[in-house]
């Protein structure tokens, strides 16, 4: 097994990053040990300064950030975090700047470019993306629990409509997306109105399929699947959040 394969534990956020990793311009003239790691599948994002004659490289493998430190001779490399005498992780900052930050931005852009229904004011300062199936009872519970933040104007939810739970879910999702007033139709649905599936133009049906594909590529399972920012980083909640998780998703205590 290669060194890279041994160091990777691909979690949910890594799956998000992998699905939206932008094209990188790899630094030129890489030392031989780093080139060997590139041949194993590693992607080098940027070179950075490191102490004691080391040269650092911010890299990733299958979406997972990896730090590499090359010795002064250029003939040997160490893969892993560099720690100082106080136990501070010196690898965190360059990995956040050169790997995680661009990955998070790419994921967020894919979510923004998906097909969603706005819930709340477009001027609300906090945006949260929710993969929502019309047949999901927990999606309705989340919609209801979010009312205080929505009504206070603190949060806007972007409901990415998917059809994954039942055979008629895609048709119901397409009906909501294709409604004359999707916001009103979605609100009525969450207040108890049944969605009567109706034939929609091919482009609307494709929007649901595109959303389904995005959900799958991001490694999300089940609804609601919620993607939000916390401390400048992306986080995920799957299923109906408990009270503590709800505060994290919404970014504040209940108004």
Protein Blocks (a to p, Z undefined) as FASTA:
>chain_A
ZZklmmpccdfklmmmmmmcccddddehiafklmmmmmnopacfbdcddeehiacdddde
ehiacdddddfkopaccedddddfkopafklmmmmmmmmmmmmmmmmmmmmmmccddedj
fkbfbdcdddddfklmklmmmmmmmmmmmmnopaccddddddfkbmklmmmmmmmmmpmb
lmlmmmmmmnopacddddddfklmmmmmmmmmmmmmnopgcjddddddeehiacddedjd
dfklmmmmnopacZZ
